Amino acid sequence: MSAIRVLVVDDAAVVRRQVSLLLAADPGLEVVATAANGRIALAKVEQFQPDVVLLDLEMPELNGLETLKLLRQRAPTLPVVMFSALTERAGSLTLEALALGARDYVTKPTSSGGLHVTVDSVRDELVRKLKGLDVRAFPGTMGSALAPRVPLPRPRVPARVEVIVIGASTGGPGALVRVVSALPADLSVPVLIVQHMPPLFTRLLAELLEVASKLRVREAVAGEQVRAGTVWVAPGDFHLALVRSATGVRLVTHQGPAENACRPALDVLFRSAVEVYGAGVLAVVLTGMGQDGLRGCRQVDEAGGQVVVQDQASCVIGSMPGAVEQAGLADGVTSLDGLAAELVRRVEARGRRS
């Protein structure tokens, strides 16, 4: 396979140079061009036809969001990774970019050690995400068919749903906005979400979902009582779990070991939900890279709960839901647009055969 062609867009010359050197050191990547602002970037997309664009947010003449909007019109399937600072403003803009169609993001950590420290700290994530978001690098994850799966027999009558647990990674923020915003205000069960994101971003995601949703949405705080009609988002760098006490079910957040190289991890939330609710768990796996959530879905299935996954065609990257589907653990495979209605249907089934 030929090297993945990358366009690096950043208004700082030193960043363009250092990132280009970093990416050029990987034989699977080739920096075909750089651009100092969005206007130049649009012209170079036409000229060089890159496979992936690494796009800064804050730029003169045409900033990252404005550039992204135009790119989505001119090259709607071209993968774009946002490259932004870990600040409140940049975090908010990055989430907006993800909602507008950016596939993923990499943060620029601030460091007193200088740019070389920054480059060193993001090397693995940057290379992994640029490779992962190239269509050729992950055949079968951008809408093409999965290999045939062997579904497990499911003669059982589903139990009454008592909680919805949702997990997402790459492409998740945009997907979550569409799903959560479509859930009704009178939803009779609580919803808990794990989105692979660092601190600050998860709080901003909760705020974004709160604005878009008819439900109450909060970043999870340890000790809060779980109530129907409320959505909690796992805080960045903390696992989210559940525990049953004498006064009801409460949230637990902790910094236990990462699972599947993730904290928060879907498997941690799904596992704890099974411990508390048993067959009453409805687990949902949305778009994402890797296999986080697979073991948790197996535990949900073994407990008699239900598993629904996003279909490949509507995923940014379908590895996570695809792994669950291929393992024969999915009770339903649903497009993003139909997911909220499917969840409501299962919640309202109240024990009828699904």
TORMARPA-688580 format. One line per field, with one value per residue (C-alpha): residue number from 0; residue in three letters; chain; x, y, z. Coordinates in steps of 0.02 Angstrom, whole numbers, padded with zeros to 5 digits. Each point is the difference from the previous one (the first is absolute). Example, Ala and Ser with C-alpha at 12.3 -4.5 7.8 and 13.67 -1.06 7.14 Angstrom:
2
pos: (0 | 1)
code: (ALA | SER)
unit: (A | A)
c1: (00615 | 00069)
c2: (-00225 | 00172)
c3: (00390 | -00033)
This chain:
354
pos: (0 | 1 | 2 | 3 | 4 | 5 | 6 | 7 | 8 | 9 | 10 | 11 | 12 | 13 | 14 | 15 | 16 | 17 | 18 | 19 | 20 | 21 | 22 | 23 | 24 | 25 | 26 | 27 | 28 | 29 | 30 | 31 | 32 | 33 | 34 | 35 | 36 | 37 | 38 | 39 | 40 | 41 | 42 | 43 | 44 | 45 | 46 | 47 | 48 | 49 | 50 | 51 | 52 | 53 | 54 | 55 | 56 | 57 | 58 | 59 | 60 | 61 | 62 | 63 | 64 | 65 | 66 | 67 | 68 | 69 | 70 | 71 | 72 | 73 | 74 | 75 | 76 | 77 | 78 | 79 | 80 | 81 | 82 | 83 | 84 | 85 | 86 | 87 | 88 | 89 | 90 | 91 | 92 | 93 | 94 | 95 | 96 | 97 | 98 | 99 | 100 | 101 | 102 | 103 | 104 | 105 | 106 | 107 | 108 | 109 | 110 | 111 | 112 | 113 | 114 | 115 | 116 | 117 | 118 | 119 | 120 | 121 | 122 | 123 | 124 | 125 | 126 | 127 | 128 | 129 | 130 | 131 | 132 | 133 | 134 | 135 | 136 | 137 | 138 | 139 | 140 | 141 | 142 | 143 | 144 | 145 | 146 | 147 | 148 | 149 | 150 | 151 | 152 | 153 | 154 | 155 | 156 | 157 | 158 | 159 | 160 | 161 | 162 | 163 | 164 | 165 | 166 | 167 | 168 | 169 | 170 | 171 | 172 | 173 | 174 | 175 | 176 | 177 | 178 | 179 | 180 | 181 | 182 | 183 | 184 | 185 | 186 | 187 | 188 | 189 | 190 | 191 | 192 | 193 | 194 | 195 | 196 | 197 | 198 | 199 | 200 | 201 | 202 | 203 | 204 | 205 | 206 | 207 | 208 | 209 | 210 | 211 | 212 | 213 | 214 | 215 | 216 | 217 | 218 | 219 | 220 | 221 | 222 | 223 | 224 | 225 | 226 | 227 | 228 | 229 | 230 | 231 | 232 | 233 | 234 | 235 | 236 | 237 | 238 | 239 | 240 | 241 | 242 | 243 | 244 | 245 | 246 | 247 | 248 | 249 | 250 | 251 | 252 | 253 | 254 | 255 | 256 | 257 | 258 | 259 | 260 | 261 | 262 | 263 | 264 | 265 | 266 | 267 | 268 | 269 | 270 | 271 | 272 | 273 | 274 | 275 | 276 | 277 | 278 | 279 | 280 | 281 | 282 | 283 | 284 | 285 | 286 | 287 | 288 | 289 | 290 | 291 | 292 | 293 | 294 | 295 | 296 | 297 | 298 | 299 | 300 | 301 | 302 | 303 | 304 | 305 | 306 | 307 | 308 | 309 | 310 | 311 | 312 | 313 | 314 | 315 | 316 | 317 | 318 | 319 | 320 | 321 | 322 | 323 | 324 | 325 | 326 | 327 | 328 | 329 | 330 | 331 | 332 | 333 | 334 | 335 | 336 | 337 | 338 | 339 | 340 | 341 | 342 | 343 | 344 | 345 | 346 | 347 | 348 | 349 | 350 | 351 | 352 | 353)
code: (MET | SER | ALA | ILE | ARG | VAL | LEU | VAL | VAL | ASP | ASP | ALA | ALA | VAL | VAL | ARG | ARG | GLN | VAL | SER | LEU | LEU | LEU | ALA | ALA | ASP | PRO | GLY | LEU | GLU | VAL | VAL | ALA | THR | ALA | ALA | ASN | GLY | ARG | ILE | ALA | LEU | ALA | LYS | VAL | GLU | GLN | PHE | GLN | PRO | ASP | VAL | VAL | LEU | LEU | ASP | LEU | GLU | MET | PRO | GLU | LEU | ASN | GLY | LEU | GLU | THR | LEU | LYS | LEU | LEU | ARG | GLN | ARG | ALA | PRO | THR | LEU | PRO | VAL | VAL | MET | PHE | SER | ALA | LEU | THR | GLU | ARG | ALA | GLY | SER | LEU | THR | LEU | GLU | ALA | LEU | ALA | LEU | GLY | ALA | ARG | ASP | TYR | VAL | THR | LYS | PRO | THR | SER | SER | GLY | GLY | LEU | HIS | VAL | THR | VAL | ASP | SER | VAL | ARG | ASP | GLU | LEU | VAL | ARG | LYS | LEU | LYS | GLY | LEU | ASP | VAL | ARG | ALA | PHE | PRO | GLY | THR | MET | GLY | SER | ALA | LEU | ALA | PRO | ARG | VAL | PRO | LEU | PRO | ARG | PRO | ARG | VAL | PRO | ALA | ARG | VAL | GLU | VAL | ILE | VAL | ILE | GLY | ALA | SER | THR | GLY | GLY | PRO | GLY | ALA | LEU | VAL | ARG | VAL | VAL | SER | ALA | LEU | PRO | ALA | ASP | LEU | SER | VAL | PRO | VAL | LEU | ILE | VAL | GLN | HIS | MET | PRO | PRO | LEU | PHE | THR | ARG | LEU | LEU | ALA | GLU | LEU | LEU | GLU | VAL | ALA | SER | LYS | LEU | ARG | VAL | ARG | GLU | ALA | VAL | ALA | GLY | GLU | GLN | VAL | ARG | ALA | GLY | THR | VAL | TRP | VAL | ALA | PRO | GLY | ASP | PHE | HIS | LEU | ALA | LEU | VAL | ARG | SER | ALA | THR | GLY | VAL | ARG | LEU | VAL | THR | HIS | GLN | GLY | PRO | ALA | GLU | ASN | ALA | CYS | ARG | PRO | ALA | LEU | ASP | VAL | LEU | PHE | ARG | SER | ALA | VAL | GLU | VAL | TYR | GLY | ALA | GLY | VAL | LEU | ALA | VAL | VAL | LEU | THR | GLY | MET | GLY | GLN | ASP | GLY | LEU | ARG | GLY | CYS | ARG | GLN | VAL | ASP | GLU | ALA | GLY | GLY | GLN | VAL | VAL | VAL | GLN | ASP | GLN | ALA | SER | CYS | VAL | ILE | GLY | SER | MET | PRO | GLY | ALA | VAL | GLU | GLN | ALA | GLY | LEU | ALA | ASP | GLY | VAL | THR | SER | LEU | ASP | GLY | LEU | ALA | ALA | GLU | LEU | VAL | ARG | ARG | VAL | GLU | ALA | ARG | GLY | ARG | ARG | SER)
unit: (A | A | A | A | A | A | A | A | A | A | A | A | A | A | A | A | A | A | A | A | A | A | A | A | A | A | A | A | A | A | A | A | A | A | A | A | A | A | A | A | A | A | A | A | A | A | A | A | A | A | A | A | A | A | A | A | A | A | A | A | A | A | A | A | A | A | A | A | A | A | A | A | A | A | A | A | A | A | A | A | A | A | A | A | A | A | A | A | A | A | A | A | A | A | A | A | A | A | A | A | A | A | A | A | A | A | A | A | A | A | A | A | A | A | A | A | A | A | A | A | A | A | A | A | A | A | A | A | A | A | A | A | A | A | A | A | A | A | A | A | A | A | A | A | A | A | A | A | A | A | A | A | A | A | A | A | A | A | A | A | A | A | A | A | A | A | A | A | A | A | A | A | A | A | A | A | A | A | A | A | A | A | A | A | A | A | A | A | A | A | A | A | A | A | A | A | A | A | A | A | A | A | A | A | A | A | A | A | A | A | A | A | A | A | A | A | A | A | A | A | A | A | A | A | A | A | A | A | A | A | A | A | A | A | A | A | A | A | A | A | A | A | A | A | A | A | A | A | A | A | A | A | A | A | A | A | A | A | A | A | A | A | A | A | A | A | A | A | A | A | A | A | A | A | A | A | A | A | A | A | A | A | A | A | A | A | A | A | A | A | A | A | A | A | A | A | A | A | A | A | A | A | A | A | A | A | A | A | A | A | A | A | A | A | A | A | A | A | A | A | A | A | A | A | A | A | A | A | A | A | A | A | A | A | A | A | A | A | A | A | A | A | A | A | A | A | A | A | A | A | A | A | A | A)
c1: (00000 | 00067 | 00032 | -00148 | 00010 | -00021 | -00032 | 00059 | -00092 | 00063 | 00037 | 00163 | 00148 | 00094 | -00148 | -00018 | 00185 | 00012 | -00161 | 00052 | 00167 | -00089 | -00122 | 00133 | 00096 | -00140 | 00012 | -00189 | -00026 | 00049 | -00025 | -00045 | -00026 | -00020 | -00107 | 00001 | -00187 | -00163 | -00005 | 00168 | -00052 | -00155 | 00106 | 00127 | -00136 | -00047 | 00181 | 00072 | -00153 | 00054 | -00071 | -00013 | 00005 | 00075 | -00087 | 00039 | -00143 | 00068 | 00063 | -00009 | -00107 | -00097 | 00001 | -00020 | -00189 | -00028 | 00121 | -00086 | -00171 | 00067 | 00094 | -00159 | -00083 | 00144 | 00069 | -00132 | 00089 | 00177 | 00053 | 00047 | 00090 | -00006 | 00164 | -00035 | 00060 | -00072 | -00092 | -00181 | -00024 | 00093 | -00096 | -00167 | 00052 | 00065 | -00168 | -00086 | 00120 | -00041 | -00184 | 00033 | 00082 | 00181 | 00043 | 00114 | 00116 | 00172 | 00041 | 00157 | 00055 | 00076 | 00172 | 00138 | 00120 | -00033 | -00072 | 00109 | -00084 | -00170 | 00045 | 00070 | -00156 | -00122 | 00104 | -00086 | -00176 | 00027 | 00073 | -00131 | -00147 | 00063 | 00025 | -00164 | -00103 | 00066 | -00134 | 00128 | 00077 | -00156 | -00100 | -00173 | -00010 | -00063 | -00165 | 00048 | -00071 | 00066 | 00058 | -00144 | -00035 | -00066 | -00148 | -00038 | -00173 | -00113 | -00163 | -00017 | -00127 | 00097 | -00012 | -00068 | 00133 | 00057 | 00152 | 00079 | 00190 | 00080 | 00180 | 00087 | 00172 | 00053 | -00147 | -00095 | -00038 | -00098 | -00088 | -00044 | -00076 | -00114 | -00052 | -00020 | -00089 | -00131 | -00040 | -00167 | -00014 | -00101 | 00129 | -00032 | 00179 | 00169 | 00134 | 00188 | 00129 | 00184 | 00084 | 00187 | 00057 | 00121 | -00051 | -00080 | -00067 | -00121 | -00072 | -00020 | -00082 | -00124 | -00041 | -00024 | -00117 | -00096 | -00036 | -00051 | -00102 | -00172 | 00079 | 00111 | 00183 | 00147 | 00181 | -00002 | 00045 | 00036 | -00139 | -00143 | -00158 | -00051 | -00172 | -00109 | 00000 | 00179 | 00155 | 00175 | 00162 | 00156 | 00133 | 00162 | 00138 | -00126 | -00093 | -00187 | -00086 | -00159 | -00030 | -00161 | -00018 | -00138 | -00063 | 00005 | 00124 | 00143 | 00141 | 00180 | 00149 | 00176 | 00171 | 00027 | 00113 | -00045 | -00093 | 00023 | 00124 | -00148 | -00056 | -00147 | -00036 | -00163 | 00039 | 00011 | -00170 | -00086 | 00069 | -00056 | -00172 | -00022 | 00051 | -00136 | -00140 | 00032 | -00116 | -00069 | 00150 | -00018 | 00178 | 00034 | 00165 | 00023 | 00136 | 00180 | 00170 | 00054 | -00098 | -00044 | -00173 | 00014 | 00031 | -00130 | -00131 | 00039 | -00037 | -00161 | -00051 | 00044 | -00106 | -00150 | 00011 | -00013 | 00134 | -00026 | 00138 | 00013 | 00006 | 00161 | -00072 | -00031 | 00163 | 00153 | 00100 | -00096 | 00128 | -00083 | -00180 | 00065 | 00095 | -00160 | -00102 | 00127 | 00003 | -00187 | -00043 | -00111 | -00188 | -00019 | 00105 | -00071 | 00044 | 00045 | -00160 | -00106 | 00094 | -00097 | -00167 | 00067 | 00057 | -00169 | -00087 | 00101 | -00025 | -00188 | -00012 | -00009 | 00045 | -00090 | 00100 | 00118)
c2: (00000 | 00173 | 00129 | 00101 | 00176 | 00135 | 00187 | 00094 | 00165 | 00115 | 00185 | -00025 | -00037 | -00090 | -00116 | -00039 | -00040 | -00106 | -00096 | -00032 | -00070 | -00108 | -00073 | -00022 | -00114 | -00129 | -00100 | -00015 | 00188 | 00132 | 00188 | 00056 | 00184 | 00127 | 00156 | 00151 | 00031 | -00073 | 00094 | -00070 | -00171 | -00006 | 00034 | -00133 | -00129 | 00025 | -00002 | -00145 | -00109 | -00053 | -00153 | 00087 | 00183 | 00053 | 00165 | 00135 | 00101 | 00175 | 00072 | 00167 | 00034 | -00164 | -00093 | -00186 | -00003 | 00106 | -00109 | -00159 | 00062 | 00033 | -00166 | -00094 | 00081 | -00029 | -00166 | -00075 | -00165 | 00069 | -00045 | 00151 | -00006 | 00159 | 00053 | 00117 | 00060 | -00073 | 00157 | 00043 | 00098 | -00128 | -00142 | 00082 | 00035 | -00178 | -00072 | 00115 | -00062 | -00181 | 00040 | 00080 | -00157 | -00005 | -00183 | 00019 | 00116 | 00005 | 00125 | 00106 | -00017 | 00157 | -00024 | 00110 | -00119 | 00074 | -00063 | -00156 | -00059 | 00031 | -00096 | -00146 | -00009 | -00012 | -00107 | -00167 | 00071 | 00108 | -00139 | -00126 | 00114 | 00059 | -00180 | -00056 | 00131 | -00038 | -00099 | -00123 | -00038 | -00078 | -00090 | -00042 | 00142 | 00141 | -00076 | -00158 | -00167 | -00097 | -00179 | -00121 | -00018 | -00149 | 00067 | -00083 | -00077 | 00119 | -00086 | 00095 | 00134 | 00160 | 00062 | 00171 | 00131 | 00093 | 00095 | 00049 | 00000 | 00074 | -00004 | 00092 | 00051 | 00070 | 00094 | -00015 | 00182 | 00030 | -00168 | 00032 | 00169 | -00081 | -00143 | 00093 | 00148 | -00120 | -00084 | 00056 | 00108 | -00135 | -00139 | -00118 | -00062 | 00082 | 00012 | -00013 | 00041 | -00039 | 00101 | -00020 | 00178 | 00091 | 00111 | 00167 | -00073 | -00114 | 00145 | 00100 | -00150 | -00013 | 00184 | -00022 | -00148 | 00097 | 00138 | -00124 | -00117 | 00000 | -00095 | 00061 | -00033 | 00013 | -00054 | -00141 | 00040 | -00140 | -00032 | 00071 | -00104 | -00074 | 00060 | -00028 | 00138 | 00053 | -00029 | -00010 | 00012 | -00085 | 00130 | -00005 | -00107 | -00081 | -00163 | 00011 | -00140 | -00035 | -00065 | -00044 | 00069 | 00002 | 00163 | -00051 | -00012 | 00125 | 00053 | -00050 | 00082 | -00066 | -00002 | -00187 | -00073 | 00041 | -00137 | -00020 | 00145 | 00109 | 00095 | 00019 | -00170 | -00073 | -00169 | 00073 | 00085 | -00148 | -00123 | 00102 | 00028 | -00189 | -00018 | 00123 | -00027 | -00175 | -00036 | 00177 | 00072 | 00067 | 00025 | 00106 | 00007 | 00144 | 00045 | -00023 | -00079 | -00156 | -00127 | 00090 | -00058 | -00176 | -00087 | 00109 | -00045 | -00184 | 00022 | 00092 | -00142 | -00135 | 00091 | 00001 | 00185 | 00078 | 00067 | 00121 | 00063 | 00137 | -00066 | 00012 | 00115 | 00142 | -00021 | 00109 | -00154 | -00160 | -00106 | 00008 | -00040 | -00116 | -00106 | -00022 | -00041 | -00125 | -00087 | -00032 | 00106 | 00132 | -00012 | 00145 | 00088 | 00173 | 00154 | 00156 | 00087 | -00143 | -00034 | 00111 | -00071 | -00177 | 00034 | 00074 | -00149 | -00121 | 00101 | 00005 | -00185 | -00038 | -00182 | -00039 | -00102 | 00120)
c3: (00000 | -00044 | 00135 | 00065 | -00071 | 00131 | -00015 | 00156 | 00031 | 00139 | 00006 | 00099 | -00114 | 00138 | 00032 | -00186 | -00012 | 00158 | -00032 | -00180 | 00059 | 00128 | -00125 | -00135 | 00120 | -00015 | -00161 | -00007 | -00010 | -00128 | 00025 | -00175 | 00044 | 00139 | 00014 | 00115 | -00003 | -00062 | -00163 | -00053 | 00065 | -00111 | -00153 | 00050 | 00027 | -00183 | -00056 | 00102 | 00036 | 00176 | 00088 | 00169 | 00058 | 00167 | 00035 | 00129 | 00075 | 00027 | -00165 | -00091 | -00155 | 00011 | 00166 | 00030 | 00020 | -00156 | -00096 | 00060 | -00056 | -00175 | -00005 | 00043 | -00151 | -00120 | 00064 | 00115 | 00029 | 00027 | 00179 | 00106 | 00168 | 00104 | 00083 | 00144 | 00169 | 00160 | 00054 | 00040 | -00162 | -00108 | 00081 | -00038 | -00180 | -00021 | 00053 | -00123 | -00135 | 00042 | -00012 | -00171 | -00067 | 00059 | 00026 | 00153 | 00093 | 00080 | 00136 | 00010 | 00182 | 00073 | 00073 | 00067 | -00083 | -00171 | -00164 | -00005 | 00160 | -00076 | -00157 | 00099 | 00109 | -00146 | -00119 | 00029 | 00003 | -00153 | -00107 | 00059 | -00037 | -00169 | -00053 | 00076 | -00090 | -00173 | -00092 | -00071 | 00169 | 00076 | -00135 | 00061 | 00126 | -00109 | -00056 | -00093 | 00052 | 00148 | -00017 | 00030 | 00186 | 00096 | 00100 | 00166 | 00022 | 00097 | 00046 | 00164 | 00037 | 00042 | 00178 | 00042 | -00041 | 00156 | -00065 | -00166 | -00010 | -00156 | -00058 | -00141 | -00061 | -00169 | -00074 | 00163 | 00044 | -00158 | 00016 | 00182 | -00041 | -00128 | 00115 | 00164 | -00079 | -00069 | 00166 | 00076 | 00155 | 00088 | -00023 | 00145 | 00028 | 00035 | -00134 | 00030 | -00133 | -00023 | -00137 | -00021 | 00037 | 00115 | 00147 | -00045 | -00162 | 00091 | 00099 | -00159 | -00083 | 00143 | -00019 | -00188 | 00028 | 00133 | -00125 | -00136 | 00111 | 00081 | 00144 | 00141 | -00048 | 00121 | 00012 | 00128 | 00182 | 00123 | 00124 | -00102 | 00001 | -00166 | -00055 | -00152 | -00129 | 00034 | -00106 | 00075 | -00098 | 00071 | 00046 | -00097 | 00076 | 00121 | -00018 | 00030 | 00097 | 00099 | 00175 | 00090 | 00176 | 00130 | -00074 | -00183 | -00144 | 00005 | -00115 | 00031 | -00087 | 00022 | -00080 | -00004 | -00135 | -00180 | -00093 | -00187 | 00019 | 00050 | 00155 | 00003 | -00077 | -00063 | 00076 | 00176 | -00013 | -00084 | 00127 | 00149 | -00078 | -00011 | 00183 | 00051 | -00126 | -00070 | -00146 | 00008 | -00093 | -00177 | -00067 | -00154 | -00096 | -00121 | -00123 | 00054 | -00029 | 00094 | 00102 | 00161 | 00050 | -00072 | 00167 | 00085 | -00132 | 00025 | 00186 | -00040 | -00116 | 00128 | 00131 | -00118 | -00045 | -00172 | -00118 | -00144 | -00115 | -00129 | -00178 | -00101 | -00132 | 00123 | 00100 | -00018 | 00047 | 00031 | 00093 | 00172 | -00051 | -00135 | 00127 | 00101 | -00153 | -00067 | 00170 | -00019 | 00152 | -00082 | 00026 | -00121 | -00133 | -00033 | -00101 | 00096 | -00052 | 00065 | 00160 | 00121 | -00058 | 00018 | 00179 | 00046 | -00078 | 00105 | 00159 | -00029 | -00044 | 00188 | -00020 | -00164 | -00127 | -00093)
